[in-house]
Amino acid sequence: MTLQQEAARRRTFAIISHPDAGKTTLTEKLLLYAGAIHLAGSVKSRKASRHAVSDWMQMEQERGISITSSVLQFGYSGKALNLVDTPGHADFSEDTYRTLAAVDSAVMLIDHAKGVEARTLRLFEVCRMRKLPVITLMNKLDRNGREPLDLLDDVSKQLKLHVTPLNWPIGQGKEFCGVVDLRTRLVHRFSPEQHGAGISKVVTVPYAECEPLIGARLKAQVDDELELVEAAGEPYDHEAFLRGDLSPVLWGSALNNFGIEPLLEFLADSAAAPTSRKLEDGTPVEPDSERFAGFVFKIQANMNPRHRDRIAFMRVVSGHFARGMDVTIGRTGDTLRLSKPHSFMAQERSIIDDAWPGDIVGLYDPGNLRIGDTLSEGAPLRFAGIPRFAPEHFAQLTIEDAMKRKALDTGLEQLAHEGVIQLFFRTQGSRQDAVLGAVGQLQFEVLKERLKSEYGVSVRYHAAPYRLARWVGGDPKGQKWLQARRDYAVMEDRNGQPVLLVESPFSLTYALEHAPGLELYDIEPL
């Protein structure tokens, strides 16, 4: 195939949701229906004998939650699908924000009993900022919940988004038995008989002939609902979807395997193909450009703890990636040979020879790469970076065995580059004196566990006296004003940028009012 053909058949997407909306279960079932796995993992119990394929870290398996992003690559209907599974827990939202920079569309999973929840709203705003097309799946129809029309109204109003259902549920709770495809007017009646084996049976009949299949009462109820939908709804507009102005809506139950195939089919047929990405000067790089370029959106240390490996996840933006090629790191101008590129099925890897725009490639990294780095053929290129968000929780740590300070330095450095934690130092300060910042408290638990299991270092935490962090910019006189005052802590992040840590919002307000030309940012300036 040509470069253009390979790029056109890629679909790179993420699933976003509020915790417990069923994201990990949906991920498993997409893989199951695509034939990528033959037995779905169980995440219903911490003591389950099997765990979700996408949850490979020990803490994920023990808690039944997703902590890190993982990459799952599989084929369906002639398309190459790249699913970047993201953490569902709010404490790991920064990893999700970075992941959304590497995908071309998102599946927004909503619990139909709860509607739009706080985390869903925040993640959708990141999608809107990046102008990502969003597909909505109303999940858990096997439970009783809100009426379908109320749900559509909730999504439309809360997200300020046009929504168009592509199919319609037949019943809910114990009565949920299928969907009506609104474009073909076919009823897909799901049979629960084979749930234990993984794949449910589907019987398809024209809507006009479905009453013997679903019963007169359900048929009359769906008749009324469809009449309202057709009178008040708006037709599906594919261009509006690709612009991020309209979201197609599907209905299902991932747990019971209902509605998985319609979602897979839409992803393969209609989800966004790879799009361009802008350089720092605003110049777009198109997927069909012959020159290879990609960017690092995630770094994962110790995916295989026995080998102490460090993997950089790179999104291919343009051109043909070939194993063994030499690339230039845009940040430093250094040359790097990519000799062992990998594709992924969570932690399972296989060496690949080629990759195309939209693909996610794992690269062995001895410590040369950072999140946001651009890799390209020839002269250096620099894509617009991936921002970090200001932490909301702060701590300092004490090492239990002073002989392991070197291992602690290594662990903090590697895990900070990976994005597990943010580190802030006083000028000329040591790693042991660092203030640790996190978006959520659970990040500290992950850091403590990984320092112990992967680096052999045991630590204790104690609270740091800060509540807010802001990157410092504007007139240099403002920064000098801050540094001259003993009641303000000006530190540096691991990239050497000045960061202000304060104990109260009042301190920020006072500094902005009195420091000449001072500017403060809650997102790292690029």
N, C-alpha and C positions, 0 to 999 in steps of 0.2 A: 504494500500500500504506500501511497505518497504521504508526505508530511501532513498535507491538508486533510487527507482521509483519516489518518491516525488521530489527529487532533479532534476531528469532527465526531468521532465515536467515543470520546472520553466524556464521562460524567463524574465530576468530583463534588461531593456534597457532605454536609455534616447534619447531625440530628440535634436539635436544641429542644429543651423542655425544662419545666420545673421538676425538682426531685420527686421521684415516685410516680411520674406520669407514665412510666413503662418504656423508657428509652433503651435500656440494655436488652430487654425482652424483644423489642422491635428489631434491634440490631441483629440479634440471634436469628429471628425469623426471616429477615431479609436474606441472610446467608443460607438459611435452610432451603428457602424456596428457589434461590438461585443455584442450588446444588453445590455451594462452596463447602458446606459441612453436612454431615449426615445425622447428627444428634445434637440437639440444642442443649446448652448448659442450663443448669438450674441456679437461680439466684434468689430463691424463695427463703433459704435458710443459711445462716452462717455455717451450719454443720453439714450442708449439702455435699454429697459425694462428688458432684460435678459443679463446675463454675462456668460462668459465661466466657466464651472464647475471647471476647474483647477485654475481660478483666483478668490481667495476668499477674499483677503485683500481689504479694502475699496479703497486704492489708486490704486490698480490694476483695479478695476471696473470703477473708475472715468477716468483713463487714457487709458484704453484698452490695457495695457501691462502686461507682467508677471514680477513680482518683486522677488517673493520667489519661491523656489522649492516646488512642491507638489507631493504627492504620489498617484497614481491611480492604483488600483489592480482589475483585471477582468479576466474572463476566455474566452478562444476561442479555438475551435477545440480540446478540451481535455487538453489544456495546461493552466497553471496559469501564466498570464502575469502581470509583475510589471513594470509599466511605471512611471519613475521619471521625472516629468515635470520640466524643468529648466528655469531660467529667460532668455528671449531673449535679453534684453537690455544690452549693453556692460558695463554699470556702475555696473552691478551685476554679473560680470564674475566670481568672486571668489566663489560665491555660486555654480556656474556651475562646476568649477574645482573640488570642493569637491564632488559634485554629481557624477561626472564621476569616482570617486574612488569606488562607490558603485554599479556600473552596469557591466554587462558582454558584452554588445554590444551597439552600438549607431546607430540611424537613422540620416543621414546627409541630411538635407532638403535644396535644392538649388532652387532659383528662376530662371526659365529657361531663363528669359529675361536678367538676370544679370550675371549668372555664379558664379564662386567662388569669394566671397567677403571677406573683411579683417577679419571680425569676424569669418566666417566659417573657414578660414585658421588657425586662432589662436586656435580655439576649436579643429580642426582636429589634430593639433600638440600635444595637450594634450592627445587625443585618441591614437596617435602614441606612445607617451611616455609611456602610460599604456598598449600598444599593444592590444587595443580594436578592435574587428571586426566592420566594419562600412558598413552599408547599405545605398546607395544613392537613394534618391527620387527626381527626377526633378519635381518641382511643378509649378503650375500656367500655365499649358498648355492651359487653356481656354483663355489666352492672347497671342498675337503675341510676339515672342521672337527669340532667337538665334536658328540656325539650330541644330538638334540633334547631328550630327557628330561633329560640332564645340564644342558643350558642352562637349562631351566625351573627346575631345582632351584637352579642358581647364582644366577639373578635373584631367586628367592624368598628365599633365605637371606641373600645379601649386602645386598639392599635392604629386607629385612623387609617384603615386599610379596606379597599374594596375586596369582597370575597365572593366567589362563585362556586357552588357545589358542583362537582362532576358526577357524583353519585349520591344516593339518598338511602338512609338506613331503613330497614324494615323491622320495626320494633326495637326494644332495648331490654336490658336485663336478661332474664331467662327466655324472653320472647325474641331476642335479636337473632335473626336467622338469615340475613342477607342484605344485599343492597340493590338498588335500581340504578343502572347506568343512564344518566339523563341525556346523553348524546345518542346512544343506540336504542334506548327504551327496552333494554334487556334486563331481566331480573337474574341476579346471580344468587342462588339459594345455597347457603353453606350447610354442609352436613357435619355434625360433631362426631360422627362414628369413628373416624380415624385419628382423633387428636393424639392418642397415645403413640401412634406411629409417626407423628410429626406433621404430615400433610393432610389437610381436610379435603373432602370431596366437594365439588361444586357442580350444581345442576343449573343450566342456563335455559331460560324460556322467555319469549316475548312478554312484555308487561301485561298486554291484554289477555294473556292466557295463564297468568300466574295465580289466580284465586284458588284453584285446587291445591296449589303447592304451599301457599302461605295462610290460607283461611280467609273467610269473608270479612271478619272484623278487622284484621290487619290490612287487608286490601282497601277497605273503606277509609281507614285512618290514613294510609299512604296517599290515597286519591286526594283527600282534603289537603294534606301537606304539600303535595306536588302542585296543586292548583294555586296555593299561596306563593310557592317558590317561583313558579312561572310568571305569576302576575307581578310580583314585587322584585324579583331578582334581575340581575344583569347578565348578559351572555359572556361566556369565557372569551377573553381577548389575550392571545398568546404574547403579543408584543407588550401589552401592559404587564403581564406576568414577568417577562424578562427584564422589564424596567424596574421591577419591585413595587409596582403600583397596585397589583391585584394578586390575590392568593387563591389558587384552586383548592377546594376542600374535599377530602375523602373521609370515609367513615370505616371503622373496623375495631377489632379486638386482637391485639398482637398476641396476647396470652393464649387465645383460642384459635389462632391462625386465620381469623376472619379478616378479609380485606387486604391481605399482604400482596397478593398478585396485582391488583389494580394499582397499588402504589409503585411496585417494581416496574410495571409497564409504563407508568407515567414518567418515572425517573429515566428509563431507557429511551423513551420516545421523545420526551418534551422538556426534561430538565436542561438547564443551561449548559452549553458546550464551553470549553475553555475560552476565557476572555483575555483582553489585553491587560497589562499592568504598567503603571506609569513610573518612569524614572524620577529621580529627585528634581530634575529640571522641568518635569511635566510632560516629557516626551513619552508617548505610549509605545510599548513593545508588543507587537501582535503575535498571536500563537503561530501563525504560518511564516513568521520570519525565519530564514534559514539559519541564522546565528543562534547557537544554543545560549539560553540564559535561564536561571532559576534562582530561588531564594530560600533561605533556611528559616523555617517558622517554628521549629521545635528542636530541642536537644535533650536526649535521654541518656543519662549515665547508667551503666550497670544493668542493662536489660538482661545480660547474662552475668550475674555477680561473680561467677567462677573465673570469667575472663576479663573482668574489670573493663568492659568495653564502653565506648561512648559513641552513640549514634546521633547524627544530625539528620533530621527529616527535611528534605528539600522538595519544594513544589517546582516542577518543570513549567516554565512560562512560555518558552519558544524554542524552536529548533529541535534537532534530534540529539538525544543524550546517548552516548555510547560508552560502554565499559572501557576503562583505561585511558579515557581522554584527559587532557590537561586543561584546567580551567584557571581563571584569575579571580582571586577574592577581591571584590570591589573596595572593601574597607581598607585593605593593606597593600593591594597590588601584588601580593605573593602568588606564586603558581602552585597549584595543588593537583596531584594526579589522583583520579577517582578510580581506583583499581578494583574495589570490591563493593559495588553498589548492590543493594538488596531491595526486593519487594517484600511485603509483609502480609501475614494473616495473624494479626496481633503480635505475639512474641515469636511466632514461627516465621522463619526467613528463608528466602531462596535468592541466590545470586542471579542477577539479570544482566543481559548484554545490551539491551536497548530500553529507552523510555521516551515518551512523547509528551507534548503539552497537555497538562492536566494531571499527569501521573505524579505520585509521591514516591520518592526514592530515598532509601536509607543509606547514609554514607558513614563509614568508619572515620572518626575524627579524633586525632591525637591531642586536640586542644587548640586547633587553629581557628575554629569557627565559632561565631556567636549568632544568637537569634537575630534575624533581620539581615544577615549577610547575603550579598548578591554574588552568585557564581556565574561566570560567562566565558565564552571563547574569546580569545584575543584581548583587546584593551579592556581595562576595568569599566564595569557598569555599576551603578548604584540605584536600586529601586528605593522608592519611598519606604521608610522603615516601619517596623511593627512597634507600636507604642506600648509602654508599660503604664499601669495604673497605680496611683498612689495607694500604699498600704493603709489599712485601718487598725491593725493590731501590731504591737511592738514588744520585743523581749530581748534579753541578753542571756547568754548561757555560761555555764561553768563546767569545765571538763573534770571528770572524775579521776582520770589518770593523767597526770602532767606529762608523762613520758610519751603520750600519744598526740602531742600538739601538732606535729607535722602532719599526721593523718587527718586531724581536725581541719587544718588549713586546706589540705587537698579536698576533703569532702565539702567544706563550705564553698570553696571556689567552684568546684564542678557542679554542685547542686544549685548554686546561684546562677551559673550560666544556663543551666537547664530550666530555670524559672521556678524551682520549688519554693524559693525564698528570695527576698531582696536583702541586700547587705548595705549598711551605711557605716562609713568610717570617719573618724576625726582625722584631719590631715596628719600624715605620718603614723597613723594608728595601726595596730596589729589586728590580725583576724580575730584574735580572742577578745578584743575590745569592741568588736563590731556590734551595732544595734541591728537586730533582725526585724524585718518588716514583712507582714503577710496580709493578704486581702481577707483571709478567714483563719480562725484559730486552729482549725484542723490541720492547716499547713505545718504548724509547729510540731504536731504529733508525727506527721509524715517525715519531717526533717529528722526528728529524734530517732525514729525507727530506722530510717535509711542510714543515718550515721552509724548506728549500732550494727545493723545487719550487713552493710556494704563496705564500711570502713573500719569496723571494730572499735568505734569510739562511743563511750557512754557519756551523756551530758545531762545537766539539769538546767531548767529555765527559771529565770526570775523576771518579773515584769519590769519593763523600761518605762520611765516617767513621761511617755509621749502619747498623744492621741491622734495627731495629724502629721502628715508629711506633704511637702510641696517642693517641686523643683524650682530653682531660683533662676530668674532671667531679668531682662531689662537693663537699665543703666548700671554699670559696675559700681557706681557710687552707692546704690541701694544695697548691694552685697557687702560693701565695706562697712556700711552703717550697721548691718546685722552682725558682722564679725566683731565690731568694736563693743558690742553689748554682751555682757556676761549672762543675761537672761534669755538669750537666743542660742540654740544649738544648730550651727551650720556645719553640715558634714558633706561627704562625697559618696556617690554611689560607686559601684564597681567599674563604671565607665569614666569616672573622674568628674562627673557633673555635680555641681553644688546642690544640696538638698537641705531644706529647712525642716527641722522637727520641733513641734511645739506641743504644749499641754492643753491648749484650749483654742477655740475659734477666735476668741477675743484677741489673742496674740497675733493671729494672722491679720485681722482687721487693723490692729494698731500699727503693725509693720507696714502695711500697704499705705496707710495714711501718713506715716512719718518718714519712711525711707525714700529718698529721692529717686524717682524713676523705677522703683522696684516692681517686678512682675513675678507672680507665683502661679505655678501650673499643677493641676492634679493629674495630668497625663504627661508623661515624659516628653519634652520638646525634641523633635526630630531634626 
